[in-house]
Amino acid sequence: MGDVAVGARSGPGEPEGQGARASAVEEEAAAVNLGKSPDEDGTVPGGPGSSGAPEGPGTSGKWDGDDPKGGRSEEGKAEKKPRSFWKELPILIGIALVLALIIKTFLVQAFSIPSASMQDTLQIGDRVLVDKLTPWFGSKPERGDVVVFHDPGGWLGENPAPSSNPVASGIQTVLSFIGLMPSANEKDLIKRVIAVGGDTVECRGTGPVYVNGKPLNEPYIYPGNTPCSDKPFGPIKVPANHIWVMGDHRQDSLDSRYHQNLPGGGTVSDKEVVGRAIVIAWPVNRWATLPVPSTFNQPGINSTASAALGATPAALGLAGAVPLVLVRRRRLMKNMSKKASLIEKAAE
C-alpha cells in the first residue's frame, strides 16, 4: 500500500500542497484587510473573534478601523463608577452647615419672642427673621423699626429660664449656633425704635409720645394701653449713635423708660443692635411683614441734629470724592498734553 498523502487538494486539478499555501495567503490577507474576507462561519481568520488568534489590547474585543496601530476605541474604556450616595452625604451635610452658619452670621437669623412686651404686634412664641446684612453696610436703626439688640446691662428681667432638660437644651444650643433654631439663653431683647440719636422724646400723663415736638399716632399699641401712663418720662435728648426703645404692650414692657438710672440713661447703643426684624416666619398662620408705621414719616419729625447726623456720611463721602476727581482730571490733562507733543514731533 502506498503512503497517505498529507494536505488535501483545494480543488480539482490542483497539485498537492498548493491549496494549503493558497489558504495561508488568503488568511494573511484577511488578517490585514479586517472584515473583508470572512470565512464560512462569518469570522475573519486571524481577526477578532476567530479561534487561535489573540485579541488586541483592550477589553471590548472591538478594533478601531481608523487607528492604524490597531488601538482600542473609546467604547472599550471602562467608565468611572459614580461615588456612592452615602459617601457624598457627609460632604453635603458639611456644606449645608457651613452655609447655614454664614447666613446666620451675615444675612438673617431667627429669634423667638420670649415675652408679651411686643403684643399685639408679636405674640409669645412667634419666630421672627432678623436682617443682619444691612448693618454691615453702615445702616443704622430708624424710627419705627422693630429691632433685636443685645442686653445693654440690667435689662434681663424678660429673659426666660433655660430648659431643665439637658438633651433638649443641648440640641437647641447646637441648632441655634448654626442659625437653624432660635436660642433660648441669648441675652437679646426686641423692642420698637421710637427715637434715634439727636432726637428729643417725651411723654406726659396718658400721652401721646412726642418726638421732636411731633405727636405720634400709635395704632400698634396693645388694646386698652396708654402710651405712657404707667411710666411718664422726658423730655430726653437721645445721644448720638443711640436709640430710645419702647414695647408695643406699654403697660407690660420694661423698656427704655425703666432703665434711665443705668449708663446711657435708658438708651441703647447702635453697636448693640443685632438687626431689624423684617417678618414673622412662624407659626404659619401669623406670617406677616413688619413695616415702619406711617406716623414716623410725618413731616417735620426729623430734628436738625438727627438730620445733620444722617447727612454726615453723605457729606464725608462727597468731601472725599472731590479731591479724587480733581487728581484724576489733572492726570488726564497731563496725559493728553503728552500725546499732543508726541503727535507734533511725529509730524515734524
Secondary structure, DSSP 8 states (H G I E B T S, - for coil): -----SS--SSTT--TTHHHHHHHHHHHHHHHSTTSS--TTS--TTSTT-TTS---SSSS--B-TT-TT--B-GGGS-------HHHHHHHHHHHHHHHHHHHHHHTEEEEE--SSTTTTTS-TT-EEEEE-SGGGGT----TT-EEEEE--SS-GGG-----S-HHHHHHHHHHHHTTSS--SS--EEEEEEEEETT-EEEE-TT--EEETTEE---TTS-TT--SSTTS-EEEEE--TTEEEEE-SSGGG---GGGGTTSTTTT-EEGGGEEEEEEEEEESGGG-EE----GGGGSTT-S-HHHHHHHHHHHHHHHHHHHHHHHHHHHHHHHHHHHHHHHHHHHH-
